Amino acid sequence: VPRESLTIDDFSDREFLLIVIDAYDADGWADSQVVADRLDLVNRRFASSRLSWLARYGAVEREHRRDDSGNLRWHKNGQPMVTQRWRLTAAGETLALGRLRKGDETALARLKDDHLLLVTRWLTQRSGLEGTTAKLVQREWRYGHARRDGRA
Amino acid sequence: MTAVTVGTVRPVSSSDEETNTVESDDSGSAERLRLQRVEHVTDELRELLAETSEHCDELSAQLAEARKRRDGYQRALRQLTGEESPAAAAKPKQKPDQNWVPSERRLAQVWEAVRARDGVFSVSETAAVAGVANDTARRALLALRERELVRLTATRGQGGGQRYAVMPGAAEREVNGAA
């Protein structure tokens, strides 16, 4: 049965971004229809909606439409014309493919419970700030807790 | 006494009366004899019934005693061998927990089977490689997904089943989260 929704509990941002990578064409862009088909969504707009939110958070970007000369095309209201193709930004690639450095991992693994509490406080303070990465951190946190609560 | 014939009434002769008297005496004694026999047989049957009932009671007591001894021996044997009692075995089994999660040992077994995979893999392929049941493999992959060791891909198998892939950079990690 095709999906009629696509929530963060269904697919984390990381999983979703990896699926976008899976859907890349030869030019390194993923058409939202291809993403929707791969996710068995009833309509491309469910994929486009998630992609739009991730674009706001800086994880993906949308392709701008260009003329034959390669110039950007613009709407009358001054907004650039866009296509239905998307790709990951550097921040998105870090979210999808990145990993902690070995030294960071080792240092975090050695943290004792009381220090873990302090680190968590520091992280929540930082992720409470405005900014695209902060929003992605909040979403990562939310998805992680959803999994542990058995909702994902 | 009169004998009825068709159309006339014939008087009963004296010889007929004699015969009837003798017959009457004979039938009376025969009836008494029959009653005596019935009484005799009834007495015998009552005795047999009493004896048999007594025998049944004895056998029942012996059976109860034998069952008691048997149950005692069975209990002792179960205590020594740890076998389940027939009553416990016959009890309707509880409905299995639908949300069970494979043990850490099983998760590690499944993870070892898939961690080196490059492409996508299905539940049944995982089950075959790891040597576990399909349901165990499916639940193990869900648990590994929660730990971000594997991810659900958008690729579906021929039967429409979901396919998984190892998370980028996760192959070096262990099931318990250790790197």
HADDOCK unambig.tbl for C-alpha pairs under 7 A between the chains (distance, minus, plus):
assign (segid A and resid 15 and name CA) (segid B and resid 151 and name CA) 6.31 0.50 0.50
assign (segid A and resid 19 and name CA) (segid B and resid 153 and name CA) 6.34 0.50 0.50
assign (segid A and resid 19 and name CA) (segid B and resid 154 and name CA) 6.29 0.50 0.50
assign (segid A and resid 38 and name CA) (segid B and resid 154 and name CA) 4.74 0.50 0.50
assign (segid A and resid 38 and name CA) (segid B and resid 155 and name CA) 6.33 0.50 0.50
assign (segid A and resid 39 and name CA) (segid B and resid 154 and name CA) 5.21 0.50 0.50
assign (segid A and resid 97 and name CA) (segid B and resid 168 and name CA) 5.78 0.50 0.50
assign (segid A and resid 99 and name CA) (segid B and resid 169 and name CA) 6.84 0.50 0.50
assign (segid A and resid 147 and name CA) (segid B and resid 146 and name CA) 5.96 0.50 0.50
